[in-house]
Amino acid sequence: MTETRIGIIGGSGLYKMDALKDIEEVEVHTPFGYPSDALILGTLEGTRVAFLARHGRNHTLLPSELPFRANIHAMKQLGVEYLISASAVGSLKEQVKPLDMVVPDQFIDRTKNRVSTFFGEGIVAHIAFGDPVCRKLAGVVADAIASLELPDVTLHRGGTYVCMEGPAFSTKAESNLYRSWDATVIGMTNLPEAKLAREAEIAYATLALVTDYDCWHPDHDSVTVEMVISNLQRNAINAQKVIQETVKRLSHNPPPSDAHSALKYAILTRLDLAPEETKEKLELLLKKYL
């Protein structure tokens, strides 16, 4: 299987990368089941990358149904060290308008039914997560956006992503609560990915693509499904340009990341006394510490 250092997860509206060449579709099995879809390996800007449609290429998986552990483990199996995650979001701030791009640096967890760790079953690990995205990778993504000067797109460096359970959207009371917390955008998927990527020692960054204002906005009722779909499609086109530029920059100068050694001091269990079955299940993550 071809090894690749850069992975891409495409969210709502981004189910494929048109610029990929020399495509190879691979089924990856993990100790946590199968990923959301087959992974697509291809060449982008002269670099081999791995692409995964988060919800499946036909958008068949609810946020709560996503096999997050399998998705991240599959990326790790392929050799991914840098993971760019594109995600459709709603805006919680007036100045963050539809079609804008946010590269968040913080998350708030409002999920209820997500498994967000590989550990347990006899092995305990507590990763540091004060800075939940890789600052250096996020900087590369943001610089790529800035360099492209996309029409109708404003870049927002930093911000807080509220990750809610879904699939229903927020009530107005919830939306205004998140605004009172100074949150920037709201989505349903990226926080479990960020936690698992950190445990897998993969540098992770989110490219948040704004489709609409959340229901707090006084003009929300004038937003139609057609408008949101149109924004999704335009965001997908813009996201592919950003990802292509990001891959070009990463391939030329991949930054060192603290995420690449995240487990060094995180594992509290003596591995020589840990259950063999669990060590076998987690071998890909633990092998350099065994």
Number of C-alpha atoms within 10 A of each C-alpha: 10 12 15 21 20 24 28 24 25 26 27 21 24 24 19 17 22 9 12 21 15 9 13 15 13 14 12 19 15 16 14 16 15 18 26 21 20 20 24 20 24 22 16 21 17 12 17 21 27 29 25 27 26 29 25 19 19 10 15 12 14 15 19 18 12 19 21 30 24 21 28 28 27 25 29 23 16 20 19 23 21 29 27 22 23 27 28 26 29 23 29 28 16 10 11 21 19 23 24 21 26 28 24 23 19 18 22 15 14 13 17 10 9 16 14 16 19 24 16 9 11 15 18 15 17 14 18 15 14 9 10 20 24 24 19 17 23 23 16 20 25 23 17 20 26 16 10 13 11 15 9 9 20 18 17 18 16 16 16 20 29 26 20 22 20 16 10 8 16 17 12 13 11 13 19 18 13 21 16 10 11 13 21 25 28 28 22 24 27 25 25 21 23 26 24 24 32 26 26 27 23 28 29 27 29 25 26 28 31 28 25 25 23 23 21 20 17 9 10 12 8 9 12 11 9 9 14 16 14 14 20 24 16 15 27 25 15 19 23 18 17 22 21 17 20 22 26 17 17 18 16 9 10 17 15 11 18 14 24 18 15 21 21 13 11 14 17 11 12 11 17 9 10 14 12 13 11 15 20 13 15 17 15 13 19 16 10 9 10 10
